[in-house]
Amino acid sequence: MLASFRTTGSLARRAASAGQRRFLSIHEYQSVNLLNSYGIPTPKSIVAKSPEEAYKVAQNFGTDKLVIKAQVLAGGRGKGKFDNGFQGGVHTIDSPQQAQEYAGKMIGSKLITKQTGAGGRICNAVCTFITSCFSSLTTGQVMLAERRDPSHEYYVAVLNDRVTQGVVLVASNQGGMNIEEVAATNPGAIITTPIDFEKGLSKSTALELAKTLGIKEGGQDEAANIFINLYKIFKDKDATQIEINPMSETVDGHVLCMDAKFGFDDNAEFRHEDIFALRDISQEEPSEVEAQKAGLNFIKLDGSIGCLVNGAGLAMATMDVLALHGGNPANFLDVGGGATPETVKKAFEILLSDPKVKSIFINIFGGIMRCDYIAEGVIKATKELGLTIPLVVRLKGTMEAEAKEMIKASGLKIVALDSLDEAAETAVQLAV
């Protein structure tokens, strides 16, 4: 039994974690453009959206020593594999012909990494750099960049910190690798610097940090300016996190941001239309995009029982009970307190778009939400969508009696139960 509770708890935490994602992610080449707009130095880079465009970019770059990077919103691109068999989303190239060849293998294919899952994510473009050392990338396009030889790599991030309840700058002289591994094996290598929200990072504090990290005297001023300007972006653009890994000190004494990942608060979209216009929905789960349009809080999971619930807490409890009876939820779906029959129908459409769904469990507690609205939506969706898979419904609260009568009068094959335990167990049995 303890093992069962551990399993169910992990399911709920997974859904809760996914549901709490409230930030926009942008491609690497877009991040580079944003960094440059604040005077933060990066290797020269240009994006290409076709093999022919990659050839022209490489031909006119001014050097043959380049890096080509698939643009996909996932980490681990360098070690990833495309669904066409091509290995790696990051490569050094030495000619325009090679740029065209590699771009042809990347663009239009899906890159599979540890973060994407088995389905991978589509690469619509590549980006080219003058070479240096790069870690993970995003694929949707490719980016070509110049090579800059690093003498040392650092990790830098600006983020909100729960401990200090403010913004901090996190830095380490062990960059270019998984920072979680550094934190686990050598926590003393990570330096956390609190930042005054209004005043920002002072030049003296930034210079002291550069010295502490071991950056050579000639590059300390450049590094300090990078730290200061990263916070300016963070504050100006309502970012939730900025991560530079690596920030490199080059052999010629300069300090550059080699790779960047940004997250932006969705609640600030109304004042950053330019940033949110960069959103690439091809990198997102299509069903989650559709749910967002309808105002539904939806996260796709891997199970066979479609769930439609109101309230995040009840949704997680529902997932736990399903797992306790041996079932596996196909999704987290909170219709909220303002759902209408039309919203419920849209939720059904999203659930039914998943071929793995073998039964649907509706669990509603009618407080603000009226049970009869849910019943009306369920009946409408069942008739109009030609529902053929089993449907289990549990309704409690406001207008409960009216809702149950509506379901009974409909004559549809809907299993209506009062007990949460019994309803969940039935949904699991019907999904087999």
N, C-alpha and C positions, 0 to 999 in steps of 0.2 A: 504493500500500500504506500509506504514511504517513497519507493521508487516511482510509483504512479504520480504522486504529488509533485515530485521533483520534475518529472517530465512535463506535467501540465503547467507548472510554474514557469518553466523555460519557454513554453509556447506563448504564454501571456506576456512575459518580458520581451520576447522577440517582437510581438505585435505592438506592444507599447512603445518600444524603442523606435520601430519603424514609423509609428504614428506621430512620434514627437519630432520627426525630421521636418524642420520648418525653414529650410534654406534652399536657395537656388544654387546649383553648381554650374560653372561655365567651363568651356574648353580651355586647354592650355594656351592656345594661340590668342584667345580672347583675354586670358589673364595676363599674358605678356604685354598686350596692348595697353591694358589698364595700368600695369606697373610703369611702363614707359611714359604714360601721360602724367605720372607723378615724379618723373625724373629718376626713377629707379633703373639702374643699368641691367640689361640682359644681353645674351648673345643675339645678334641679328637673326631674325627668323621671318619666314614667309609661308603662308598657307596655300595649299593647292587642293583643288576639288576634282581633278581628273589626272590620269597618267600623262596626258599631253601637257597639261598645265605644270605638272611637276618637272617635266623635261625642260620647259622654257624657264622656269624659276631657277633650276640648277645651272642652266646654260648662262644665265645672266647674273648669277650670284656674285661673281668676282673671285671665287675660289672653288677648287674641286673637293676640298676637304669638308664634307658636310655630314650632318645627321638628319635622317628622315624619321619622323615620329607619327604614328597613327593617332588620330584625334578621336578618342573614345572616353566617355566619362566613367573610368574605372582605374583602380590602381593595379600595379603589377603588369603593365603592358609589355615591358621588355621581355618578360618570361612567358607571356601569353602565346596562344596559338590560334590562328584563323581557322574558320570552318572549312576552308579550302585546302588545309594542310600546311599553309605557309607558317613558319615558326618565327615568333617574335614581332612585337609591334614597334620596336626601335632598332634602327640599323645605321651603321656608318656607310656612307657611299662616296665614290670617287669619280663619278662621271654623270652627265645628264642622262645617258642611256640606262645606267643603273637606277637612277632616281625614277625614271619612267617605268622600269621593270618592277621595282618594289612597290611603287604606288599602284600599279595595276593589280598587284596581289593583295593589296590592303583595301583600297576603296571599293565599296560595294559588298565587302565580305564582313562577316561577324568575327570580332576578336573575343576569344574566351580566356578569361583570367580567373584567379581565385575569387575575385569580387563580383564577377558578372553572373556566375552560375553557368550551368551547362548550355544555356541558350545563347550566351554571348551578347555582344552589342555591336550594332552596325557601324562600320567606318565609312563616313561620307566624305572625308578629306584627310590630307596628310599635311604635315608642316616640316619645313626644312631648317636646320640650324648649321652654323659652323661648329664642328664637333668639339665635344667636351665629354664629360661624364654625366649621363642622365639615368634616372631610375625609372619611374613608371609613367605611363602616358594615357591619352584618351583617343579613341578612334571613332571618327565620323567623317573625318577629313584627314589629310596628312600635313605635317608641318616640316619644312626644311630649314635647318639652322646651321650657323657657322660652328666650327669646332674651336673651342677655347680650352687649352690644356690647364687643368687645375693642379695646384700644388697641395691644396688641402680643401676639404669639404666640411661645411657646417650645416646645422639644422636651425631654422628660425620659424617661429609661429607667433601670431597674435590671436588671442582668443579670450572668451569670457571664462573666468575662474570662479567656481562655486565656493572655494575655501575663502578667498579674499573678497568675494562678492564684487568683483570688479574686473577690469581688463588687465591681462598680463602679457608680457613678451617672454616666450619660452625659447631658450637657445641652448645649443650643444656644439662642442667641437667635434662631435662624432656624427657628421651628416652623411647623406648619401646612402643611408641604410634605414631599416625599420626602427623608428624612434621608440616603439613599444618595447622592442628587444633591448634597446639601450637603457630604458627606464627600469627594466626588470633585472638586467645584469650589472649595470653600473649607474645607479640613480644619481650619484654624485657628479656625473658628467652633464647633468641637465640643470641649467640655471634659470630660475623663474624671477622675473623682474616686474613688480606691480607698476602700473601706469596710471597717473592721475587723469581721470576722464576728461576734465576740462582743459588742463594745462598741457597734456600730452607728455611725451618723453623728452626730457631735457638733453641738450647736447653733451653736457658733462656726464650724465648717467649713461648715455649711449656710447660715448668714448670709453668709459670705464668698462662697460660690458665687452666692447671690442677687444680691449687689452686683456681682460680676464679669459676670453675665448682663445687668446694666443695669436690673434691676427697681427701680422707684421706692421710695424709703425707706418709704412707707406700706404697701407690699405685701411688703417683704422678710421680715418675720416670718412672714406667712402662707405665703410660698413656702418658707421654711426648714422650717416644720412639715410641709409637704407632702413635702419631700425625706426628712425623718426618718421619717415614717409610711409612706411607700412602701417603705422598707427593712424596716420592721417587718412589713408584709404579706408581703414577699418571703421573709423568714426564717420567720415564723410558719406560712405556708401552703405552704412548699416550692415556691415559684414558680421557674420557669426564666427568666422574663422578664416585666417589667411595662413597658409603653410608654404614655406619655401624649403624645398629639400631636393637638391642641395643649394646652399649659397656657397659659391666657390671663390677661393683666393687663387688667382691664376699665376702662372709662372712669371708673367710680366708685371706682377704686383698689383693688379686690379682686383676688385671684388664685384662679382656678378651674381644675380639670381638666375639659376639654371633651370629651375622648374617651379611652377606655382600652382597651388590649388586654392580656390576661393569658395566660400559659402556666404550667401546673403539672406537676410531675414525676409521671409515671404510677407510678413506684416508691413514691411516698408516698401512694397511694390509701388504704391501710389505716388511715392516721391522719387522713385528711381526707374522710371519707365525705360530709360536708355539701357540700363543694366539688365532688366528683365526681358527686354526685347532680344537678348542674346540666348534665351532659353532654347534648348534643342530637345524637343519632345521625342525625337527618334531614339534618344538614349533612355527613355523612360518606359515603364510597363504600360502598354496601350490601355489596359482596363483601368489603371490608376489615373491616367490622363482623362478618360471619359468620366470617371467618378468625380473627379475634381470639378469638371465642367458643370456637373449636376449638383454640386455642393455636398457630395457624400464623402465621408472619411473612410477610404478603402485602401487596404493593403493586401496584395495577392500573396497567398501562401501555397503550400504544395499538396494539401490534402484533397479529400473527395466530398466533404460536406460543406455546402455553401451556407454561410451564416448571414442573417439579416437581423440586426439588433439595434436598439436605441440606447445610447449612452456608452461611453468607452469602458466604464467599469463593468457594466453588465455584459458587454461584448467579450471582455477578457474572461469574466467568470464563465460565460457560455462556452468559450473555447476550452477552459479548464475542465468543465464537466464532460464535454465531448471526449476529450483525451482520456479522462478518468474511465470512461466506458470503452476505451480502445479505438475511438475514432480519431480522425485527423482533419482539422478545419481546412477548408480551401481558401479561406480569406478572413480578414478582419473587416467588418462593415458596420459602421455606426451611421444610421440615417439621421441622428440628431433629434431635437425636439420640435422642429418645424417641418417635418416631412409631410408631403401631400400624396394623394393617390398616384399622381403622375411621377413623383419622386420614387415611390415604391416600385412602380412599373420599370423605371429606368434601372433601379437596383437589380431587379429580376433579370433584365437584359444583360447586365454586366455579369451576374452570376452564371447565367446560362451560356455566356460566350466561352466559358472555361470547359473544355471537353472532359476534364477530370472530375467534374462535379456529378455525383451520383444521387445525392439527395439534398434537400434544402431545409434548414431549420430556422424558423422565424421565432424570435424570443423578444417580446415587447413588454415593457413595464410602462403603463400609461399614466404619466404624471402630467407634464405639459403636453406630451404626445397623446392624441386620442386613439384608442384602439379601433374605433370604427373607421377612421381614416386609413389605418393599416389594412383592415379587413377589406375595405373598398378597393384599395390598390392591389391587394393579393388576388381578389376575385377578377379584377380587370386584367391583370397581368396573366393569370392562369388561362383565361379565355382567349385573349388576343395573341398571346405568344405560343399557344398550343402546348402548354407544359405537359411533359410526359414523365418526368422523373418524380419520385415521391416527395411530398411536401408536408412537413410537420410544423404546426403552428401552436405557440403558447402565448396567450394574451392575458395580461393582468392590469387592472387599474381603470382609468377614466374610460367610460363608455364600453366597459368590458362585456356586459350582458348583450348590448346591442350588436357588438362586433361578432359575438359567438352566434347570435341568431342569424346575422347576415351570411356567415359561412355555412351554417346549417341549411338555410333556405336556398343557397346557390346550387346545391346538388352536386357540387364538385368533389372529387376524391382528395379531400384535404384532411389530414389526421390532426384533430384538435385535442390537445391535452392540457391539463392544469398543472401537473407536477413537473418541475424543471428536470428532475432526475429521470422521470419516466419519459419525458419528451426527448431528452438528449439520447437516452439509450435507444429509443425507437429510431431516431434519425441515424444513429450509427448502424443499427441492424439493417435499415433500408438502403444504406449506401454500399452494402456488400454486393 
